[in-house]
Amino acid sequence: MNAETQQNLHEQLARLQEALSTRQSTLLFAHAGVSFVLAFILGGATGKLFWDSARAPYVAWLGLAVTLGLAVYGLMRYRQGRTVLADELVRYETMLELRRRLGLDNPTALLPR
């Protein structure tokens, strides 16, 4: 490899490492998990309100709306997280290939000659 090609590969590697330094998929999956747990808890409380009353109180209908909203939000974040994760995995594989081409994972290539 000539010096210019190697410089371009190092720049591309630096950009990929910068992009992969923050994992957006982790945050999206955390939002989805918290939303599902809250929806489950609020859904149980709302179900109890519906079960115990002869007429459904307004609070129960409000709780049902919030529960459904949280569940939909959780599903949206989960799907978005899967999409972002797939992109992150592709970029990670590209980064590993760049490291192999540059010889960064070969300890003998890093020794002084």
Phi, psi and omega per residue, in radians:
M1 nan 2.445 3.072
N2 -1.454 2.966 -3.040
A3 -1.140 -0.637 -3.122
E4 -1.184 -0.736 3.105
T5 -1.122 -0.734 3.134
Q6 -1.135 -0.666 3.098
Q7 -1.115 -0.745 3.107
N8 -1.093 -0.707 3.111
L9 -1.138 -0.695 3.099
H10 -1.127 -0.697 3.104
E11 -1.140 -0.730 3.113
Q12 -1.132 -0.685 3.095
L13 -1.101 -0.735 3.127
A14 -1.103 -0.716 3.119
R15 -1.125 -0.745 3.121
L16 -1.136 -0.715 3.125
Q17 -1.136 -0.646 3.101
E18 -1.157 -0.748 -3.135
A19 -1.161 -0.609 -3.110
L20 -1.512 -0.059 -3.117
S21 -1.198 -0.459 3.056
T22 -1.990 2.197 -3.119
R23 -1.709 1.775 3.135
Q24 -1.228 -0.526 -3.108
S25 -1.110 -0.617 3.137
T26 -1.083 -0.765 3.125
L27 -1.134 -0.717 3.135
L28 -1.145 -0.719 3.102
F29 -1.164 -0.602 3.096
A30 -1.149 -0.752 3.091
H31 -1.050 -0.756 -3.139
A32 -1.100 -0.786 -3.122
G33 -1.096 -0.793 3.132
V34 -1.124 -0.706 3.134
S35 -1.096 -0.738 3.139
F36 -1.167 -0.682 3.123
V37 -1.142 -0.801 3.112
L38 -1.112 -0.686 3.107
A39 -1.118 -0.676 3.121
F40 -1.130 -0.792 3.140
I41 -1.147 -0.851 -3.133
L42 -1.163 -0.585 3.086
G43 -1.126 -0.685 3.092
G44 -1.140 -0.737 3.116
A45 -1.154 -0.686 3.120
T46 -1.165 -0.738 3.090
G47 -1.051 -0.681 3.102
K48 -1.123 -0.693 3.089
L49 -1.100 -0.743 3.116
F50 -1.157 -0.672 -3.084
W51 -1.204 -0.689 -3.027
D52 -1.443 -0.362 -3.024
S53 -1.813 2.563 3.089
A54 -1.236 -0.726 3.044
R55 -1.995 2.400 -3.117
A56 -1.209 2.130 3.117
P57 -1.267 2.801 -3.134
Y58 -1.091 -0.543 3.129
V59 -1.106 -0.628 3.137
A60 -1.154 -0.712 3.113
W61 -1.170 -0.671 3.075
L62 -1.124 -0.742 3.100
G63 -1.092 -0.667 3.099
L64 -1.127 -0.732 3.126
A65 -1.122 -0.745 3.133
V66 -1.180 -0.689 3.104
T67 -1.061 -0.820 3.116
L68 -1.128 -0.677 3.100
G69 -1.084 -0.758 3.113
L70 -1.139 -0.684 3.129
A71 -1.155 -0.732 3.117
V72 -1.154 -0.746 3.098
Y73 -1.046 -0.764 3.118
G74 -1.089 -0.732 3.107
L75 -1.126 -0.718 3.124
M76 -1.105 -0.778 3.138
R77 -1.159 -0.634 3.122
Y78 -1.132 -0.817 3.125
R79 -1.104 -0.729 3.111
Q80 -1.127 -0.678 3.111
G81 -1.110 -0.701 3.099
R82 -1.123 -0.688 3.118
T83 -1.133 -0.808 -3.137
V84 -1.146 -0.674 3.119
L85 -1.085 -0.743 3.111
A86 -1.047 -0.730 3.105
D87 -1.150 -0.715 3.121
E88 -1.112 -0.665 3.132
L89 -1.181 -0.650 3.081
V90 -1.125 -0.789 3.120
R91 -1.122 -0.604 3.121
Y92 -1.155 -0.758 3.100
E93 -1.095 -0.676 3.093
T94 -1.107 -0.719 3.119
M95 -1.109 -0.738 3.115
L96 -1.108 -0.686 3.103
E97 -1.124 -0.711 3.084
L98 -1.095 -0.720 3.127
R99 -1.105 -0.667 3.098
R100 -1.155 -0.752 -3.124
R101 -1.140 -0.605 3.134
L102 -1.444 -0.165 3.137
G103 1.320 0.420 -3.117
L104 -1.348 -0.391 -3.137
D105 -1.630 -0.002 3.122
N106 -1.747 1.859 -3.071
P107 -1.096 -0.533 -3.122
T108 -1.233 -0.446 3.122
A109 -1.287 -0.339 -3.111
L110 -1.566 -0.175 -3.140
L111 -1.262 2.567 3.093
P112 -1.202 2.603 -3.100
R113 -1.859 nan nan
